Amino acid sequence: MALKKLVGFGKQLLRVKVVDCNTEDSRLSRCLNTFDLVALGVGSTLGAGVYVLAGAVARENSGPAIVLSFLIAALASVLAGLCYAEFGARVPKTGSAYLYSYVTVGELWAFITGWNLILSYVIGTSSVARAWSATFDELVGKRIEHFCTEYMSMNAPGILAKYPDMFAVVIIFTLTGLLAFGVKESAMVNKVFTCINVMVLLFMVVSGLVKGTLKNWQLDPEEILHANYSSNSSLNVTDILPTREMLGAGGFMPFGFSGVLSGAATCFYAFVGFDCIATTGEEVKNPQRAIPIGIVSSLLICFVAYFGVSAALTLMMPYYLLDNKSPLPVAFKHVGWGGAKYAVAVGSLCALSTSLLGSMFPLPRIIFAMARDGLLFSFLSRVSERKSPITSTVAAGVMSAIMAFLFDLKDLVDLMSIGTLLAYTLVAACVLVLRYQPEQPSQMYEMANTHEEVELSDSIRVPSMGILPGVEERFSFKTLLFPSHPEPSILSGFSVNICASLMGTLILVFSILAVHGGFAVWNVAVLCVILMVCLLLTFIIWRQPESKTKLSFKVPLLPFLPVFSMFVNVYLMMQLDRGTWIRFSFWMAIGFMIYFCYGIHHSAEAALARSSPKAEMNKCNRDSGASPEKEAFLCNGIDDKEDDDDL
């Protein structure tokens, strides 16, 4: 009895969501087009980091080879982007990685993903709002900071910020009102700011290429160290002379290929943000086509922008003289164009505005999707007359405003990385699993069959295994490496599930040992063994038959691209410090309390499992209005099957 209850509890945690992929069935307003999605992805990804990150990475890690760092980071990000693009074509619904996990690996993993995405977007919104406030305050002579420090100081170092940021709260509430008013209006504002930001960056790239020189990519450390700096020297823009460590080996790659890889790990986070496109599945006119194009196009545009800015920056000014905090104004001053700092200021504010919208836009939609599925409180799934998720938008704005008002957020920013990288990892794993699963009849199709004729329903389920009726497929190493059926079967799908689970565990162990194990002989030996086993598992998955389902976009080079994406994301997660993981555990403890006390009992899938087929059929007909297309689909499916049986 106890074992039976335990098994039933485990099935509850791993139950998957059945999704009706009818694009016409949506509670939200379908008003966005492909250009809106590209602008949303570019605005969210191409934030203020482009004005700061290039200088810091070039000076400390990569030198002029920062262009290669951005190339490697872009390729790693594209791996995750392709996985998101396939799911966008497969499941055109609101929810992003949360929904993708729900339909593939089960409810518990979906809740973990969604709960961490909420934290990531809340911290992202709050931190960007504070950065917007600080940038504007810098332009007005830090008057806001001086006033708040004098009259509203908070003496709780390490816990709270120095002063409550009222201006950041105003910014967040203004954006909340815009998002609550309507998604089309929000998309229009985003397009305006994104276009201004791109034009400013284009001006900087062209100016840098015109004023720059290739000599800054061919510096000789010996000449610089032995040069006699004078007050009139063009290189003497700082009072601190460069050291051997600052210069490295000189040339295009002064810190070697290891420096390029180190810079790529930092640059990877510059491409975070495109996943907000995946939350628009129920607000796009043609999601199966628009979402893949939007994701891939936005990543390509962002890579060109980062590549161009970093190249222009290192051509204008020697890498060791770049400023860590404001490299572009200093570089333009170095070439005699000091007035360009005003263009940089305008571009920075526009970039912060689009980045803020990109962080705030997906947050209500994740909350809305989880509340609609019953995993969060149901009142959060209410929709306004303009078909906007009004309650979840207000809740998201209040949470973000509280965070921006009280906390400095510097110690919490790394928590964003956990949520994002976990989502990337699960989406890659889900693509890997789903492409090798046998086709299952849709939920409405199964319920229609059960309602009308039980025997007919049973006859439908046998061919779905991908093998002939009456033929049992037994496990053996021959069938594992040389499957006899061109279509996925129950056995091949189960084999992929097991291999993917083992590979996920081995990747986690490999990453922990690679980050913390050092170069001890035993550690290197264990890493080699794990790598060989992962290659074997990848080969076994590769030998299994793929699903022939037609999609508007599919990830190429399966299973290698999703597996490599999992490696990259888990490795970067293991790079985070212990304090970040402790804070993560506290956040997850709160989430598990909500899930096990509320979500597991109010889950829509649990209610679906408890209801009878007839009642559920009636419920689905009421919700969908029993459209003629669905009725025709059901009737045609049953008629076709009867014709097959007659033959």
N, C-alpha and C positions, 0 to 999 in steps of 0.2 A: 504493500500500500504506500509506504513511504517512498519507495523507488518510483512508483507510478506518478506520485505527486511531483517528485523531483524532475522526472522526464517532462511532465506537463508544464512545469514552471520554465524549464529550459526552452521548450517550444514557444512559450509566450515571449521570451526574450528574443528569439530568433525569427519570429513571424515576419513575413515580408509583406509589403504593400502591393495591392493590385491596382494598377493605374489604368484608367480609361484615357487613351491618348487622342481622343477626339478633340481637335484644336478649337472647335466651336464652343465647347462646354467650358466656360470660365466665368467666375464671379467677378473678375477684374476686367478693366477696360482694355481692349486690344487696339492700341492707337500708336504703337511704336513701329518704326521701320528699321531697315538695316543700317542706315546712316546714323540714326539715333543710338543704336547699340555700339557702333564703332566709336562715336563721340563719347559715349558713356565709358567704354573700356579705356580709351586713350586718356580721358580726363581723370579717371580713377588711378590709372597706372603711372601716367606721366605727371606726377605731383611735384612738390617743391624740391624733392630729392635731386632732380636733374640740375638744379642750381647750386647744389652743395656737394652731392655725393662724388661727382667726378673729380673734384679737386682733392678731397680727402683720400680717395683710393689711389689716385695717381701719385700723390706725394708719399704715402705711407707703404703702398703695396706693389703697384704695378709699373709706375712711370708711364712713359708714352704707350706701353703695351696695354694700357687700360682699355683700348679698343678691342683687344683680344679677350680681356676679362668680360666685357659686355657681350661679346659674341658667344662665349661659353655659357654665360648666365642666360642669355636669350635662348640658346638651344635647349638648356635644361628646363626653362620655363615653357617652351613650346611643347615639350613632352607632356606636361600637365595640361596645357591648353588644348592639345589634340584630344586628350581623354575627355575633357569637359565638352569639347565640340561634338564628339560622338554621342555623349549622353544627352546633349541638347537636341540632337536630331532624333534620338530614341525616345526620350521622355520630355516632351515640351510642356512642362508644368513648373509652377513656382516652387522653389525649395533648394535649388543648386545641389551641393554635395550632400546635404541632409536627405533630400528626396532620392538621389542616386544610391545612397547607402541603404535607404529604406527598401527599395525595390530589389536589392541584390543580397545584402548580407544580414539584414534583419533590423528589428526595431531598436534593440539596445545600442547597436553601433550607430544607428541613425540618430538617436537621441544624443549620444556622446558627441557626434559630429556637429549637430545643430546647436547644442549647448555651448560648444567651444567657438563656433562661428559667431554666436551672439556676443560672447566676450571679446572676440577679436574685433568685431565691428564697433562695439561700444568704446573700447580703448582707442581704436583708430579714429573714430569720430571726435572723441574728447581731445586726443593729443593734437590732431590737426586743427581743431578749433582754438586750442591754446597757442599753437604755432601761428595761426592767422592773427590772433590778438597781439602776440609778441611782435610780429612783423609790422603790423600797423602802428603799434606803440613805438617802435624804433623810428618810424617815419615822422612821428609827431614829437620826438624828443623824450620818449619814455615818461610822458606825463601821467599816463594811466598807472604805471607801476609806482611812481613816486606818490601819487594820491592814495592808492590802495595800501601801500606799505605803511604810510603814515597813519591812516585812519582805520584800516581793517586788517591789521597784521595778525597772523595766526602763528603762535609759538609752539609748533609741534614738529620739529625737524625730523625727517625720516618717515613721517606718517602723512602729514598734510603739506600742502604747498605754503610758500611764504605768505601769500595773500590770496583771498578768493577772487577768481578771475570773472568778474561780472560781464565783461565784454564778450568773453567766450560763450557765456550762457546766452547772451542776447543773440549771438550768431547762430547758435544751435536752435534756439526757439524760432528764429526767423526761417531757417531752413526747414524745420519741422512743419511750420505753417505752409511753406511752399509745397512740400511733399504731400501734405494732407489735402491741399487744394486740388491737386491733380498731377498725374504722371506726365502728361503731355507738356504742361507748363514747365515742370521741372526739367524735362529733356531739352526744352528750348533754351532755358537759362544755361544749362550745361553746355550746349552746343556753342553759344556765344562766347563763354569763357574759354572753352577748349580751343576754338579758332584763334582767339587773341593769344593764348599761350603758345600755340604752334607757330604763329607768325613771328612772335618775339624770338622763339628758339631758332627759326629759320634765319632771321636777321643776325643772330649771334653766330650761327654756323658760317654763313657767308662772310661776315665781317672777320671772323677768326681765320678763315682760309685765305682771305685777302691780305690781312696784316701779319699772318704767321709766317714762319720760316722752317724749313726742314732741318736746319741746323740744331733746333731744339730736340730733335729725335736722334741726334748723333753726337751728343755731348761726351767729352773726354774728361773723366774725373781728375786726372793728373793736371791737365791744363787749368781746370777751375781751382784746384787746391793751391797751385803754385802761382796763380795769377796775382798781380799786385792791384787789389781793389782800391779804387780812389773814389772820392765823393761824386765825381762826374761819370763814373762807370755805369753803363746801362744795366749791369747786373746787380748793382748795389741798391736794392730796394728794401733791404732789411739791415738791421744792425748786427744780426747774428750771422757769422760766416758758416757756410755749409761744412759738415763733417763728412768723414769717409762713409759712415753709416747712412747718412742722408742721401749720398750720391749713389751708393751701390757700385755696380760695375759700369755704369754709364750706358750709352747707346739706347737702342729702342727698348730693350728688356733689361733694365738695370738691376732688378732684383730676381732675375731668373724666372724659370717657368713656375717654380713654387710660388713666387710672388703673384704671377698671373692667376694661378688657381685660388690663392688666398683672396685676391681682389674679386674673383668671380663669385666666391661664396658670399661676399658682401653685396655685390651687384645683383645677385639673384633676387634679393628682397626689393630691388627697384622695380621688378616686373610683377610684383604682387598687386592685385587689384582687378585683373581682367575677369576674375570669377564672378564679379557683380553682374556681368552680362547673363550668367546662367540663372539668375534669380528672376529674370523677366519673361519666363516661359509662357505665362498666361497674359502678358501685356504686349506681345509682339504679333503682328499680323500674320507672319509666316514663320513660326519659330524653328521648324525643322531646317529651313534654309538660312534664316537670318542669324541665328545664334552661332553656328559654326563659322560663318563668314565674319561675323562681328568679333569673335574671339581671335581668330587667326590674323585678321586685318589689324586689329588694335595692337597685338603683340609685334607685328612687323613694323608698324608705324613707330611704336615706342622704341624698338631697337634702333631704327634709323636715326631717331632723335638723340638717343643716348650716345650712339656711335659718333654722330656728327658733332655734338657738343664736346665730348671728351677729346676728339681729334683736334677741333679748333682750339680748345683750351691749352692742350699740350704743345700745339704749334705756336701759339702766341707767347707762351711764357715757359721757361725751364721748369720741369716737373718739381724740382726741389724747392722752388720759390713759391709754389702755389699756396694760397691761403686755405686753411681747412674749413673755415666757416663761410666765407664769401669769396670763392675763387674767381667768379666771373667779373665782378666790379674791379678787383685788384688786377686781373689780367688785362682788362680794357684800359685801366689807368697806366699799366706798364707799356702799352703800345701807343699811348697818347690820346686815347678816346675815353677820357674820364666821364664825359656826359652820358655814356651808355649805361651808367648805373641806374638812371631813371627807367630805362627800358627793362632792366633786370628787375627793378622793384615792381613794375606793373606786371611783368610776367610771373613773378613769384606770387603775388596776390591772386592772380587768375589761376595759377597752378594749385594754390592752396584751396581756392574756392571749388574747383572741379574735384580735387582730391577729397575735400570734405563732403561734397555731394556723392561721390563714389563710395565713401564709407557709410554714409547715412542711408543711401538708397536701398541697398540690399537688406539692411537690418530689419526693417518692419516686415519684409517679405519672408524672411526666415521665421520670425516670430509668428506671422500669420499662418504659414504652412504647418508649423508644429502645433499651433492651437487648433487649426482645422482638423488635424489628425488626432486630436484629443490628448497629445502629450504635454501640452501646456494649457493653461486655463482658457476655457472656451470663449469668454468675452473678448479675448484678444483677436478673434477671427472675424469681428464685425466689419462690414464694408459700408462705406458711405454711399450716398445717392450718385456721386460721380464715379462709383466703382473703384474707390481707393481704400486700401486697408487702414482706415482711420484710427481705430483703437490701438493697433500695434504700432502705428507711426507715432502717436502721442506717447505711448509707453517707451518707445525707443528714444524719443527726444528727451523725456524726463530722466531716464537712466544716464544718457550721455551728458546731459547738463549737470547732473549731480557730480559725476566723475570729473568733468572739466572745472567745476566750481571749487571743489575741495582738494583734489589731488594733483601732485606734480606730474605723475604718470611716467617719469623716466624709468623707474624700476618695474613698471608694468608693461612697457612696450614689448618686451620679449615674449610676453604671453600671447601677443598677436601672432607671433611666429608659430607657436605650438598649434593653435587652432587652424591656421592656414595650411601648414605643412601636413597636419593630420588629415585635413580635407583632401589635399592633393593626393596623399597616399591612398586613401580609401577609394577615391574616384578611379585611380589607376588600377587598383585591385578589382574594382567592380567591372571595369571594362574587360579585364583579363578573364574574369569568371563568366560574364554574360555571353561573350562571343562563342563560348564552347558549350552552351547549354541547349538541350533540345527544345523545340518550340512547344509551348503550352497553350491550350485553348484559352481564350479570353474568359474573364469571370462571367460576363453576361451570357456568353455562349454556353458555358458549363451549366449555369443556372437554368437556362431555357431547356437544355436537354434533361436535366434532373426533373424539372417540373412536368415535362411532357412524357418522357419514356426513359425509365432507368436503364433498360437494356441498351438503348441507343447511346446513352451517355457512356456506358462501359465500352461499347465498340469504338467510340471516338478516342478514348484514352489510350488504347493499345498502339495505334499507329504513331501517336505522339512520341513514343520512345525512339522512333527512328529505325525500327527493325520490323520484320514481318510478323504478323500475328501468329502466335504459337511458338515462336522461336525465342529461346532464352539466350541472352548473351552472358557468358560466364567470364569471370576475371582470370587472366593469365598474362604473363609477360609478353606473349605474342600479341594478344589483343591490345595490350597497353602501348606497345611500340609500333605495332602494325595493325591499326583498327581496320576491320573488314567492311565498315559501312561508311559511305561518303557523308552521311548526315549525322549530327550529334545524337548520341543515345543517352539513356539514363546512366549507363556505366561510364561512358567517356566524360559526361558532365560531372559525375561524382569524382572521377579521377582528377579532373582539373581543380575541383574544390579542395581536395586533399592536398594536392601539390601546391596550390596557391597559399593555403593556410600554413603549410610547412615552410614555404619560401618566405612568407611574411615574418615568421618566428626567427628563421635563420638570418634574415636581413637585419632584424633588430639586434640579435646577438653580435653579428658581424660589425655593426655600426658602433655598439658599445665598446667592443674590444679594440676597434680601429681608433676610436677617439681617446680611450682611457688606458689601453693596454700597453702602449709604447712599442719599442722595437725588440722586446725580449724574444728569444728564439721560440719558446713555447707559444707565444702569442702569434707570431708570424706563421707558425705551423698550423695552428688552429684556424687562422684566417684563410689559409690556402685550402684547408679541408672544407670549410664552409663554402668557399667560393666554388669549389669543384662540385659540391652537392647542389648548390643553386643552379649551376650550369646544367647538371643532369636533370633537375626538375624542370628547368626551362625547356630542355630538349623534349622531355616527355609531354609537356603541354603543347609544344609545337607540333608533335605528331598526331594530336587529336583532331578530329574533323571540326571545322568551323561552321557556325550557323550561316545559312544562306539568306537570312533576312535582308531585304533591301532597305538601306538607309541612305539619306541624302549625304551623309558623311561617315566615314569609318577611319579609325586609327590605322595607319599603315604599319608594316613590319611587326605584326603581332607574332609572338608575345614579347618580343625583345624591347620595344619602346616602353610599354607599361612597366615591365620589370625594372628597367633602368631608371625610370621615373620614381619608382618606389625606393630604389637604392639611394638616389640623390636626396629625396625628401626625408627619409628616416635618418640618413647620415647628418643632415643639417639640424634635425631635431635634437640629436644627441650632442650637438655642439653647444647647446644652451646650458647655462650654469645651474647649480643645485638649487639656488634660491628661486629660480623661475619654476622649476618642477615642484617645489614645495607650495608655491602660490597656486600652481595648477591643480595640485591635489585638493587644496581647500575649495577651489571653485567647483571641482568635480564632486566633492562631498555634498555641496549644496544642491547640485544638479541631481545626484542620485536620490536625495531626499524627496525632491519634487517628483521624480519619475516613479519611485517605488511607492510613494504615498498617494500620488494622483494619476500620473500618466499611464501606468500599466493597467489601471482599472477603468480609465475613461478612454482608452485608445479606440479609435474608430475601427481598426482591424479586429479588436477584441469583440466589439459589438457585432461586427459582420460575422465573426465565427459563431457567436451565440445565436444569431437569428436563423430562422428556417429558410430554406431556399425560396419558398413561395413568398414569404414576407420580404425577403431581400430583393426578390425580383420586382415586387410592387414598389418598394422603396426606390429602387433604381429608376423605374419607370416614372415615378413622381418627380425625382430630382432632375432627370434628363428630359422630361416631357415626352418620352417614348417617341423620339424623332422617327420619321419614315425611313431614314437611312439605316438606323439601328435595327428596326423591325425587318427591313429587307435583308440586312446582313444575317440576322438570326435565321430567318426563313430560308434564305439561299444556302446557308451553311448546312442546315438540317436536310434540305431537299437534296443537296449534292451528296451528302453522306448516304441517304437512302438509295440514290441511284447507284452508288458504288456497291452497296450491299446487294442490290438486285443483280449486278454483274457477277 
